[in-house]
Amino acid sequence: MPSAKARDNKALVATCVACGKNFSPEAMVALAGRVEGRARPFPVCVACADGGWRPPGFDGIYGYRPS
Ligand SMILES: [Zn+2]
């Protein structure tokens, strides 16, 4: 039976929308894109963001957070 701590750890994982891999939130950034005219954040890993991946309608702000 998984402990509460294990469940907490699992919750601290987000999926990169570019490569589909799971990362801890500290290894990810949110890029502001637009879907059907509405602003929407796209969570991607730092590797994808640094590699040039951008969401549709990207507004030019790359909110990189140095760790
Ligand atoms: Zn990625």
N, CA, C, O and the ligand as a Tripos MOL2 file, in Angstrom:
@<TRIPOS>MOLECULE
protein
  269   267    68     0     0
PROTEIN
NO_CHARGES

@<TRIPOS>ATOM
      1 N           0.8410   -1.1990    0.0000 N.3       1 MET1
      2 CA          0.0000    0.0000    0.0000 C.3       1 MET1
      3 C           0.8760    1.2490    0.0000 C.2       1 MET1
      4 O           1.7200    1.4100    0.8820 O.2       1 MET1
      5 N           0.6920    2.1160   -0.9570 N.am      2 PRO2
      6 CA          1.5670    3.3020   -1.0500 C.3       2 PRO2
      7 C           1.3450    4.2280    0.1210 C.2       2 PRO2
      8 O           0.2120    4.4420    0.5540 O.2       2 PRO2
      9 N           2.4050    4.7640    0.6190 N.am      3 SER3
     10 CA          2.3050    5.7050    1.7270 C.3       3 SER3
     11 C           1.8240    7.0550    1.2280 C.2       3 SER3
     12 O           1.8290    7.3280    0.0280 O.2       3 SER3
     13 N           1.4070    7.8980    2.1660 N.am      4 ALA4
     14 CA          0.9750    9.2380    1.7900 C.3       4 ALA4
     15 C           2.1310   10.0100    1.1740 C.2       4 ALA4
     16 O           1.9340   10.8340    0.2820 O.2       4 ALA4
     17 N           3.3400    9.7390    1.6560 N.am      5 LYS5
     18 CA          4.5010   10.4450    1.1200 C.3       5 LYS5
     19 C           4.7270   10.0880   -0.3510 C.2       5 LYS5
     20 O           5.0670   10.9450   -1.1660 O.2       5 LYS5
     21 N           4.5360    8.8230   -0.6690 N.am      6 ALA6
     22 CA          4.7150    8.4070   -2.0580 C.3       6 ALA6
     23 C           3.6970    9.0930   -2.9700 C.2       6 ALA6
     24 O           4.0240    9.5180   -4.0780 O.2       6 ALA6
     25 N           2.4810    9.1910   -2.4910 N.am      7 ARG7
     26 CA          1.4690    9.8800   -3.2940 C.3       7 ARG7
     27 C           1.8400   11.3520   -3.4950 C.2       7 ARG7
     28 O           1.6610   11.9050   -4.5800 O.2       7 ARG7
     29 N           2.3540   11.9710   -2.4430 N.am      8 ASP8
     30 CA          2.7620   13.3740   -2.5570 C.3       8 ASP8
     31 C           3.8520   13.5230   -3.6050 C.2       8 ASP8
     32 O           3.8330   14.4490   -4.4160 O.2       8 ASP8
     33 N           4.8050   12.5960   -3.5740 N.am      9 ASN9
     34 CA          5.8910   12.6710   -4.5480 C.3       9 ASN9
     35 C           5.3630   12.5220   -5.9680 C.2       9 ASN9
     36 O           5.8150   13.2150   -6.8800 O.2       9 ASN9
     37 N           4.4170   11.6280   -6.1500 N.am     10 LYS10
     38 CA          3.8720   11.4240   -7.4820 C.3      10 LYS10
     39 C           3.1510   12.6740   -7.9720 C.2      10 LYS10
     40 O           3.1560   12.9740   -9.1660 O.2      10 LYS10
     41 N           2.5290   13.4010   -7.0440 N.am     11 ALA11
     42 CA          1.8050   14.6120   -7.4240 C.3      11 ALA11
     43 C           2.7590   15.7070   -7.8780 C.2      11 ALA11
     44 O           2.3690   16.6090   -8.6190 O.2      11 ALA11
     45 N           4.0240   15.6260   -7.4290 N.am     12 LEU12
     46 CA          4.9930   16.6550   -7.7830 C.3      12 LEU12
     47 C           5.6920   16.3290   -9.0940 C.2      12 LEU12
     48 O           6.9010   16.5180   -9.2310 O.2      12 LEU12
     49 N           4.9280   15.8430  -10.0440 N.am     13 VAL13
     50 CA          5.4720   15.5360  -11.3640 C.3      13 VAL13
     51 C           4.5410   16.1380  -12.3940 C.2      13 VAL13
     52 O           3.3210   16.0130  -12.2960 O.2      13 VAL13
     53 N           5.1240   16.7890  -13.3760 N.am     14 ALA14
     54 CA          4.3180   17.3680  -14.4410 C.3      14 ALA14
     55 C           4.8260   16.8330  -15.7700 C.2      14 ALA14
     56 O           5.9930   16.4660  -15.9060 O.2      14 ALA14
     57 N           3.9370   16.7950  -16.7380 N.am     15 THR15
     58 CA          4.2970   16.2580  -18.0440 C.3      15 THR15
     59 C           4.6200   17.3880  -19.0050 C.2      15 THR15
     60 O           3.8510   18.3360  -19.1560 O.2      15 THR15
     61 N           5.7570   17.2710  -19.6440 N.am     16 CYS16
     62 CA          6.1500   18.2330  -20.6650 C.3      16 CYS16
     63 C           5.2590   18.0590  -21.8890 C.2      16 CYS16
     64 O           5.1240   16.9480  -22.4030 O.2      16 CYS16
     65 N           4.6540   19.1410  -22.3580 N.am     17 VAL17
     66 CA          3.7500   19.0230  -23.4980 C.3      17 VAL17
     67 C           4.5090   18.8460  -24.8070 C.2      17 VAL17
     68 O           3.9210   18.4810  -25.8240 O.2      17 VAL17
     69 N           5.8080   19.1040  -24.7820 N.am     18 ALA18
     70 CA          6.5980   18.9930  -26.0080 C.3      18 ALA18
     71 C           7.1460   17.5790  -26.1980 C.2      18 ALA18
     72 O           7.0070   17.0080  -27.2790 O.2      18 ALA18
     73 N           7.7660   17.0050  -25.1610 N.am     19 CYS19
     74 CA          8.3850   15.6960  -25.3170 C.3      19 CYS19
     75 C           7.6110   14.5930  -24.6040 C.2      19 CYS19
     76 O           7.9060   13.4120  -24.7920 O.2      19 CYS19
     77 N           6.6230   14.9630  -23.7870 N.am     20 GLY20
     78 CA          5.7710   13.9680  -23.1570 C.3      20 GLY20
     79 C           6.3920   13.2560  -21.9780 C.2      20 GLY20
     80 O           5.8040   12.3090  -21.4560 O.2      20 GLY20
     81 N           7.5840   13.6900  -21.5380 N.am     21 LYS21
     82 CA          8.2170   13.0610  -20.3880 C.3      21 LYS21
     83 C           7.7760   13.7650  -19.1100 C.2      21 LYS21
     84 O           7.2960   14.8990  -19.1380 O.2      21 LYS21
     85 N           7.9510   13.0620  -17.9830 N.am     22 ASN22
     86 CA          7.5690   13.6340  -16.6980 C.3      22 ASN22
     87 C           8.7700   14.2600  -16.0150 C.2      22 ASN22
     88 O           9.8710   13.7100  -16.0240 O.2      22 ASN22
     89 N           8.5370   15.4170  -15.4260 N.am     23 PHE23
     90 CA          9.5940   16.1300  -14.7140 C.3      23 PHE23
     91 C           9.0250   16.6950  -13.4280 C.2      23 PHE23
     92 O           7.8140   16.8680  -13.2930 O.2      23 PHE23
     93 N           9.9120   16.9820  -12.4840 N.am     24 SER24
     94 CA          9.4750   17.7360  -11.3170 C.3      24 SER24
     95 C           9.2500   19.1810  -11.7500 C.2      24 SER24
     96 O           9.8960   19.6550  -12.6850 O.2      24 SER24
     97 N           8.3420   19.8820  -11.0800 N.am     25 PRO25
     98 CA          8.0280   21.2590  -11.4990 C.3      25 PRO25
     99 C           9.2560   22.1590  -11.5360 C.2      25 PRO25
    100 O           9.2850   23.1180  -12.3070 O.2      25 PRO25
    101 N          10.2640   21.8770  -10.7270 N.am     26 GLU26
    102 CA         11.4590   22.7330  -10.7190 C.3      26 GLU26
    103 C          12.2090   22.6380  -12.0380 C.2      26 GLU26
    104 O          12.9750   23.5410  -12.3730 O.2      26 GLU26
    105 N          12.0060   21.5650  -12.7930 N.am     27 ALA27
    106 CA         12.7250   21.3820  -14.0490 C.3      27 ALA27
    107 C          11.8960   21.8430  -15.2410 C.2      27 ALA27
    108 O          12.2200   21.5440  -16.3910 O.2      27 ALA27
    109 N          10.8210   22.5770  -14.9520 N.am     28 MET28
    110 CA          9.9290   22.9730  -16.0370 C.3      28 MET28
    111 C           9.6770   24.4720  -16.0370 C.2      28 MET28
    112 O           9.8670   25.1540  -15.0300 O.2      28 MET28
    113 N           9.2490   24.9640  -17.1800 N.am     29 VAL29
    114 CA          8.8310   26.3630  -17.2980 C.3      29 VAL29
    115 C           7.4730   26.3720  -17.9830 C.2      29 VAL29
    116 O           7.1030   25.4180  -18.6680 O.2      29 VAL29
    117 N           6.7380   27.4560  -17.7930 N.am     30 ALA30
    118 CA          5.4520   27.6140  -18.4700 C.3      30 ALA30
    119 C           5.6000   28.6760  -19.5460 C.2      30 ALA30
    120 O           5.9200   29.8290  -19.2580 O.2      30 ALA30
    121 N           5.3650   28.2810  -20.7740 N.am     31 LEU31
    122 CA          5.4230   29.2340  -21.8750 C.3      31 LEU31
    123 C           3.9980   29.6630  -22.2220 C.2      31 LEU31
    124 O           3.0890   28.8370  -22.3050 O.2      31 LEU31
    125 N           3.8250   30.9550  -22.4200 N.am     32 ALA32
    126 CA          2.4880   31.4820  -22.6900 C.3      32 ALA32
    127 C           2.1690   31.3630  -24.1690 C.2      32 ALA32
    128 O           2.8080   31.9920  -25.0130 O.2      32 ALA32
    129 N           1.1780   30.5520  -24.4660 N.am     33 GLY33
    130 CA          0.7210   30.4160  -25.8450 C.3      33 GLY33
    131 C          -0.7310   30.8290  -25.9550 C.2      33 GLY33
    132 O          -1.3150   31.3630  -25.0120 O.2      33 GLY33
    133 N          -1.3030   30.5760  -27.1100 N.am     34 ARG34
    134 CA         -2.6990   30.9440  -27.3270 C.3      34 ARG34
    135 C          -3.4030   29.8040  -28.0340 C.2      34 ARG34
    136 O          -2.9110   29.2740  -29.0310 O.2      34 ARG34
    137 N          -4.5600   29.4320  -27.5100 N.am     35 VAL35
    138 CA         -5.3700   28.4020  -28.1400 C.3      35 VAL35
    139 C          -6.7410   28.9950  -28.3920 C.2      35 VAL35
    140 O          -7.4250   29.4000  -27.4520 O.2      35 VAL35
    141 N          -7.1490   29.0490  -29.6470 N.am     36 GLU36
    142 CA         -8.4460   29.6070  -30.0270 C.3      36 GLU36
    143 C          -8.6370   31.0000  -29.4350 C.2      36 GLU36
    144 O          -9.7150   31.3310  -28.9400 O.2      36 GLU36
    145 N          -7.5930   31.8050  -29.4900 N.am     37 GLY37
    146 CA         -7.6800   33.1870  -29.0570 C.3      37 GLY37
    147 C          -7.5550   33.4000  -27.5550 C.2      37 GLY37
    148 O          -7.6120   34.5360  -27.0840 O.2      37 GLY37
    149 N          -7.3830   32.3130  -26.7930 N.am     38 ARG38
    150 CA         -7.2860   32.4700  -25.3500 C.3      38 ARG38
    151 C          -5.8820   32.1570  -24.8870 C.2      38 ARG38
    152 O          -5.2840   31.1690  -25.3110 O.2      38 ARG38
    153 N          -5.3540   33.0050  -24.0110 N.am     39 ALA39
    154 CA         -4.0270   32.7750  -23.4560 C.3      39 ALA39
    155 C          -4.0340   31.4930  -22.6340 C.2      39 ALA39
    156 O          -4.9690   31.2130  -21.8840 O.2      39 ALA39
    157 N          -2.9760   30.7360  -22.7960 N.am     40 ARG40
    158 CA         -2.9030   29.4810  -22.0600 C.3      40 ARG40
    159 C          -1.4450   29.1520  -21.7830 C.2      40 ARG40
    160 O          -0.6180   29.2600  -22.6880 O.2      40 ARG40
    161 N          -1.1020   28.7550  -20.5680 N.am     41 PRO41
    162 CA          0.2740   28.3600  -20.2810 C.3      41 PRO41
    163 C           0.5510   26.9360  -20.7440 C.2      41 PRO41
    164 O          -0.2730   26.0410  -20.5540 O.2      41 PRO41
    165 N           1.7030   26.7340  -21.3450 N.am     42 PHE42
    166 CA          2.1160   25.4050  -21.7750 C.3      42 PHE42
    167 C           3.3090   24.9760  -20.9350 C.2      42 PHE42
    168 O           4.3840   25.5630  -21.0550 O.2      42 PHE42
    169 N           3.1440   23.9660  -20.0850 N.am     43 PRO43
    170 CA          4.2690   23.5050  -19.2860 C.3      43 PRO43
    171 C           5.2130   22.6400  -20.1170 C.2      43 PRO43
    172 O           4.8170   21.6130  -20.6690 O.2      43 PRO43
    173 N           6.4530   23.0730  -20.1930 N.am     44 VAL44
    174 CA          7.4630   22.2870  -20.9110 C.3      44 VAL44
    175 C           8.7080   22.2070  -20.0520 C.2      44 VAL44
    176 O           8.9230   23.0440  -19.1750 O.2      44 VAL44
    177 N           9.5270   21.1980  -20.3060 N.am     45 CYS45
    178 CA         10.7600   21.0820  -19.5440 C.3      45 CYS45
    179 C          11.7790   22.1070  -20.0530 C.2      45 CYS45
    180 O          11.6780   22.6050  -21.1740 O.2      45 CYS45
    181 N          12.7470   22.4040  -19.2100 N.am     46 VAL46
    182 CA         13.7500   23.4040  -19.5680 C.3      46 VAL46
    183 C          14.5170   22.9760  -20.8160 C.2      46 VAL46
    184 O          14.8940   23.8150  -21.6340 O.2      46 VAL46
    185 N          14.7480   21.6750  -20.9610 N.am     47 ALA47
    186 CA         15.4870   21.1980  -22.1320 C.3      47 ALA47
    187 C          14.7490   21.5230  -23.4270 C.2      47 ALA47
    188 O          15.3670   21.9390  -24.4070 O.2      47 ALA47
    189 N          13.4440   21.3380  -23.4340 N.am     48 CYS48
    190 CA         12.6590   21.6450  -24.6350 C.3      48 CYS48
    191 C          12.6130   23.1480  -24.8740 C.2      48 CYS48
    192 O          12.7530   23.6000  -26.0110 O.2      48 CYS48
    193 N          12.4180   23.9250  -23.8120 N.am     49 ALA49
    194 CA         12.3600   25.3780  -23.9580 C.3      49 ALA49
    195 C          13.6970   25.9040  -24.4800 C.2      49 ALA49
    196 O          13.7400   26.7410  -25.3820 O.2      49 ALA49
    197 N          14.7790   25.4030  -23.9020 N.am     50 ASP50
    198 CA         16.1050   25.8290  -24.3570 C.3      50 ASP50
    199 C          16.3760   25.3450  -25.7770 C.2      50 ASP50
    200 O          17.1330   25.9660  -26.5230 O.2      50 ASP50
    201 N          15.7510   24.2310  -26.1390 N.am     51 GLY51
    202 CA         15.9550   23.6840  -27.4680 C.3      51 GLY51
    203 C          15.1340   24.3850  -28.5410 C.2      51 GLY51
    204 O          15.2460   24.0610  -29.7230 O.2      51 GLY51
    205 N          14.3100   25.3450  -28.1320 N.am     52 GLY52
    206 CA         13.5910   26.1410  -29.1080 C.3      52 GLY52
    207 C          12.1300   25.7900  -29.2630 C.2      52 GLY52
    208 O          11.4550   26.3640  -30.1170 O.2      52 GLY52
    209 N          11.6090   24.8540  -28.4550 N.am     53 TRP53
    210 CA         10.1830   24.5260  -28.5940 C.3      53 TRP53
    211 C           9.3570   25.7050  -28.1090 C.2      53 TRP53
    212 O           9.6460   26.2870  -27.0640 O.2      53 TRP53
    213 N           8.3320   26.0540  -28.8670 N.am     54 ARG54
    214 CA          7.4310   27.1280  -28.4670 C.3      54 ARG54
    215 C           5.9970   26.6960  -28.7490 C.2      54 ARG54
    216 O           5.7380   26.0030  -29.7330 O.2      54 ARG54
    217 N           5.0640   27.1040  -27.8900 N.am     55 PRO55
    218 CA          3.6620   26.7230  -28.0960 C.3      55 PRO55
    219 C           3.0330   27.5290  -29.2250 C.2      55 PRO55
    220 O           3.5850   28.5490  -29.6390 O.2      55 PRO55
    221 N           1.8920   27.0870  -29.7240 N.am     56 PRO56
    222 CA          1.1820   27.8670  -30.7470 C.3      56 PRO56
    223 C           0.7760   29.2210  -30.1840 C.2      56 PRO56
    224 O           0.2860   29.3110  -29.0580 O.2      56 PRO56
    225 N           0.9810   30.2760  -30.9720 N.am     57 GLY57
    226 CA          0.6000   31.6080  -30.5190 C.3      57 GLY57
    227 C           1.5180   32.1770  -29.4620 C.2      57 GLY57
    228 O           1.1440   33.1040  -28.7450 O.2      57 GLY57
    229 N           2.7110   31.6320  -29.3600 N.am     58 PHE58
    230 CA          3.6520   32.0940  -28.3440 C.3      58 PHE58
    231 C           3.8440   33.6050  -28.4410 C.2      58 PHE58
    232 O           4.0550   34.1470  -29.5250 O.2      58 PHE58
    233 N           3.7670   34.2810  -27.2820 N.am     59 ASP59
    234 CA          3.7880   35.7430  -27.3080 C.3      59 ASP59
    235 C           5.1660   36.3380  -27.1190 C.2      59 ASP59
    236 O           5.3080   37.5540  -26.9910 O.2      59 ASP59
    237 N           6.1630   35.5110  -27.0990 N.am     60 GLY60
    238 CA          7.5190   36.0490  -27.0670 C.3      60 GLY60
    239 C           8.1530   36.1210  -25.6900 C.2      60 GLY60
    240 O           9.3360   36.4380  -25.5650 O.2      60 GLY60
    241 N           7.3720   35.8290  -24.6530 N.am     61 ILE61
    242 CA          7.9400   35.8780  -23.3040 C.3      61 ILE61
    243 C           8.3440   34.4670  -22.8760 C.2      61 ILE61
    244 O           7.5050   33.5780  -22.7390 O.2      61 ILE61
    245 N           9.6170   34.2900  -22.6720 N.am     62 TYR62
    246 CA         10.1260   33.0020  -22.1960 C.3      62 TYR62
    247 C          10.4380   33.1860  -20.7290 C.2      62 TYR62
    248 O          11.4520   33.7840  -20.3700 O.2      62 TYR62
    249 N           9.5590   32.6670  -19.8770 N.am     63 GLY63
    250 CA          9.7040   32.8840  -18.4490 C.3      63 GLY63
    251 C          10.6740   31.9300  -17.7920 C.2      63 GLY63
    252 O          10.3080   31.1590  -16.9050 O.2      63 GLY63
    253 N          11.9010   31.9900  -18.2330 N.am     64 TYR64
    254 CA         12.8930   31.0780  -17.6640 C.3      64 TYR64
    255 C          13.2170   31.4660  -16.2330 C.2      64 TYR64
    256 O          13.4430   32.6330  -15.9130 O.2      64 TYR64
    257 N          13.2310   30.4610  -15.3940 N.am     65 ARG65
    258 CA         13.5780   30.7000  -13.9900 C.3      65 ARG65
    259 C          14.8820   29.9990  -13.6840 C.2      65 ARG65
    260 O          14.8870   28.7770  -13.5380 O.2      65 ARG65
    261 N          15.9750   30.7040  -13.5810 N.am     66 PRO66
    262 CA         17.2360   30.0210  -13.2300 C.3      66 PRO66
    263 C          17.1420   29.3790  -11.8760 C.2      66 PRO66
    264 O          16.5650   29.9620  -10.9580 O.2      66 PRO66
    265 N          17.6900   28.1960  -11.7220 N.am     67 SER67
    266 CA         17.5730   27.4850  -10.4610 C.3      67 SER67
    267 C          18.7630   27.7650   -9.5640 C.2      67 SER67
    268 O          18.8330   27.2440   -8.4510 O.2      67 SER67
    269 ZN         10.3570   18.3710  -22.7810 Zn       68 ZN68
@<TRIPOS>BOND
     1     1     2 1
     2     2     3 1
     3     3     4 2
     4     3     5 am
     5     5     6 1
     6     6     7 1
     7     7     8 2
     8     7     9 am
     9     9    10 1
    10    10    11 1
    11    11    12 2
    12    11    13 am
    13    13    14 1
    14    14    15 1
    15    15    16 2
    16    15    17 am
    17    17    18 1
    18    18    19 1
    19    19    20 2
    20    19    21 am
    21    21    22 1
    22    22    23 1
    23    23    24 2
    24    23    25 am
    25    25    26 1
    26    26    27 1
    27    27    28 2
    28    27    29 am
    29    29    30 1
    30    30    31 1
    31    31    32 2
    32    31    33 am
    33    33    34 1
    34    34    35 1
    35    35    36 2
    36    35    37 am
    37    37    38 1
    38    38    39 1
    39    39    40 2
    40    39    41 am
    41    41    42 1
    42    42    43 1
    43    43    44 2
    44    43    45 am
    45    45    46 1
    46    46    47 1
    47    47    48 2
    48    47    49 am
    49    49    50 1
    50    50    51 1
    51    51    52 2
    52    51    53 am
    53    53    54 1
    54    54    55 1
    55    55    56 2
    56    55    57 am
    57    57    58 1
    58    58    59 1
    59    59    60 2
    60    59    61 am
    61    61    62 1
    62    62    63 1
    63    63    64 2
    64    63    65 am
    65    65    66 1
    66    66    67 1
    67    67    68 2
    68    67    69 am
    69    69    70 1
    70    70    71 1
    71    71    72 2
    72    71    73 am
    73    73    74 1
    74    74    75 1
    75    75    76 2
    76    75    77 am
    77    77    78 1
    78    78    79 1
    79    79    80 2
    80    79    81 am
    81    81    82 1
    82    82    83 1
    83    83    84 2
    84    83    85 am
    85    85    86 1
    86    86    87 1
    87    87    88 2
    88    87    89 am
    89    89    90 1
    90    90    91 1
    91    91    92 2
    92    91    93 am
    93    93    94 1
    94    94    95 1
    95    95    96 2
    96    95    97 am
    97    97    98 1
    98    98    99 1
    99    99   100 2
   100    99   101 am
   101   101   102 1
   102   102   103 1
   103   103   104 2
   104   103   105 am
   105   105   106 1
   106   106   107 1
   107   107   108 2
   108   107   109 am
   109   109   110 1
   110   110   111 1
   111   111   112 2
   112   111   113 am
   113   113   114 1
   114   114   115 1
   115   115   116 2
   116   115   117 am
   117   117   118 1
   118   118   119 1
   119   119   120 2
   120   119   121 am
   121   121   122 1
   122   122   123 1
   123   123   124 2
   124   123   125 am
   125   125   126 1
   126   126   127 1
   127   127   128 2
   128   127   129 am
   129   129   130 1
   130   130   131 1
   131   131   132 2
   132   131   133 am
   133   133   134 1
   134   134   135 1
   135   135   136 2
   136   135   137 am
   137   137   138 1
   138   138   139 1
   139   139   140 2
   140   139   141 am
   141   141   142 1
   142   142   143 1
   143   143   144 2
   144   143   145 am
   145   145   146 1
   146   146   147 1
   147   147   148 2
   148   147   149 am
   149   149   150 1
   150   150   151 1
   151   151   152 2
   152   151   153 am
   153   153   154 1
   154   154   155 1
   155   155   156 2
   156   155   157 am
   157   157   158 1
   158   158   159 1
   159   159   160 2
   160   159   161 am
   161   161   162 1
   162   162   163 1
   163   163   164 2
   164   163   165 am
   165   165   166 1
   166   166   167 1
   167   167   168 2
   168   167   169 am
   169   169   170 1
   170   170   171 1
   171   171   172 2
   172   171   173 am
   173   173   174 1
   174   174   175 1
   175   175   176 2
   176   175   177 am
   177   177   178 1
   178   178   179 1
   179   179   180 2
   180   179   181 am
   181   181   182 1
   182   182   183 1
   183   183   184 2
   184   183   185 am
   185   185   186 1
   186   186   187 1
   187   187   188 2
   188   187   189 am
   189   189   190 1
   190   190   191 1
   191   191   192 2
   192   191   193 am
   193   193   194 1
   194   194   195 1
   195   195   196 2
   196   195   197 am
   197   197   198 1
   198   198   199 1
   199   199   200 2
   200   199   201 am
   201   201   202 1
   202   202   203 1
   203   203   204 2
   204   203   205 am
   205   205   206 1
   206   206   207 1
   207   207   208 2
   208   207   209 am
   209   209   210 1
   210   210   211 1
   211   211   212 2
   212   211   213 am
   213   213   214 1
   214   214   215 1
   215   215   216 2
   216   215   217 am
   217   217   218 1
   218   218   219 1
   219   219   220 2
   220   219   221 am
   221   221   222 1
   222   222   223 1
   223   223   224 2
   224   223   225 am
   225   225   226 1
   226   226   227 1
   227   227   228 2
   228   227   229 am
   229   229   230 1
   230   230   231 1
   231   231   232 2
   232   231   233 am
   233   233   234 1
   234   234   235 1
   235   235   236 2
   236   235   237 am
   237   237   238 1
   238   238   239 1
   239   239   240 2
   240   239   241 am
   241   241   242 1
   242   242   243 1
   243   243   244 2
   244   243   245 am
   245   245   246 1
   246   246   247 1
   247   247   248 2
   248   247   249 am
   249   249   250 1
   250   250   251 1
   251   251   252 2
   252   251   253 am
   253   253   254 1
   254   254   255 1
   255   255   256 2
   256   255   257 am
   257   257   258 1
   258   258   259 1
   259   259   260 2
   260   259   261 am
   261   261   262 1
   262   262   263 1
   263   263   264 2
   264   263   265 am
   265   265   266 1
   266   266   267 1
   267   267   268 2
@<TRIPOS>SUBSTRUCTURE
     1 MET1         2 RESIDUE 1 A MET
     2 PRO2         6 RESIDUE 1 A PRO
     3 SER3        10 RESIDUE 1 A SER
     4 ALA4        14 RESIDUE 1 A ALA
     5 LYS5        18 RESIDUE 1 A LYS
     6 ALA6        22 RESIDUE 1 A ALA
     7 ARG7        26 RESIDUE 1 A ARG
     8 ASP8        30 RESIDUE 1 A ASP
     9 ASN9        34 RESIDUE 1 A ASN
    10 LYS10       38 RESIDUE 1 A LYS
    11 ALA11       42 RESIDUE 1 A ALA
    12 LEU12       46 RESIDUE 1 A LEU
    13 VAL13       50 RESIDUE 1 A VAL
    14 ALA14       54 RESIDUE 1 A ALA
    15 THR15       58 RESIDUE 1 A THR
    16 CYS16       62 RESIDUE 1 A CYS
    17 VAL17       66 RESIDUE 1 A VAL
    18 ALA18       70 RESIDUE 1 A ALA
    19 CYS19       74 RESIDUE 1 A CYS
    20 GLY20       78 RESIDUE 1 A GLY
    21 LYS21       82 RESIDUE 1 A LYS
    22 ASN22       86 RESIDUE 1 A ASN
    23 PHE23       90 RESIDUE 1 A PHE
    24 SER24       94 RESIDUE 1 A SER
    25 PRO25       98 RESIDUE 1 A PRO
    26 GLU26      102 RESIDUE 1 A GLU
    27 ALA27      106 RESIDUE 1 A ALA
    28 MET28      110 RESIDUE 1 A MET
    29 VAL29      114 RESIDUE 1 A VAL
    30 ALA30      118 RESIDUE 1 A ALA
    31 LEU31      122 RESIDUE 1 A LEU
    32 ALA32      126 RESIDUE 1 A ALA
    33 GLY33      130 RESIDUE 1 A GLY
    34 ARG34      134 RESIDUE 1 A ARG
    35 VAL35      138 RESIDUE 1 A VAL
    36 GLU36      142 RESIDUE 1 A GLU
    37 GLY37      146 RESIDUE 1 A GLY
    38 ARG38      150 RESIDUE 1 A ARG
    39 ALA39      154 RESIDUE 1 A ALA
    40 ARG40      158 RESIDUE 1 A ARG
    41 PRO41      162 RESIDUE 1 A PRO
    42 PHE42      166 RESIDUE 1 A PHE
    43 PRO43      170 RESIDUE 1 A PRO
    44 VAL44      174 RESIDUE 1 A VAL
    45 CYS45      178 RESIDUE 1 A CYS
    46 VAL46      182 RESIDUE 1 A VAL
    47 ALA47      186 RESIDUE 1 A ALA
    48 CYS48      190 RESIDUE 1 A CYS
    49 ALA49      194 RESIDUE 1 A ALA
    50 ASP50      198 RESIDUE 1 A ASP
    51 GLY51      202 RESIDUE 1 A GLY
    52 GLY52      206 RESIDUE 1 A GLY
    53 TRP53      210 RESIDUE 1 A TRP
    54 ARG54      214 RESIDUE 1 A ARG
    55 PRO55      218 RESIDUE 1 A PRO
    56 PRO56      222 RESIDUE 1 A PRO
    57 GLY57      226 RESIDUE 1 A GLY
    58 PHE58      230 RESIDUE 1 A PHE
    59 ASP59      234 RESIDUE 1 A ASP
    60 GLY60      238 RESIDUE 1 A GLY
    61 ILE61      242 RESIDUE 1 A ILE
    62 TYR62      246 RESIDUE 1 A TYR
    63 GLY63      250 RESIDUE 1 A GLY
    64 TYR64      254 RESIDUE 1 A TYR
    65 ARG65      258 RESIDUE 1 A ARG
    66 PRO66      262 RESIDUE 1 A PRO
    67 SER67      266 RESIDUE 1 A SER
    68 ZN68       269 GROUP 0 **** ****
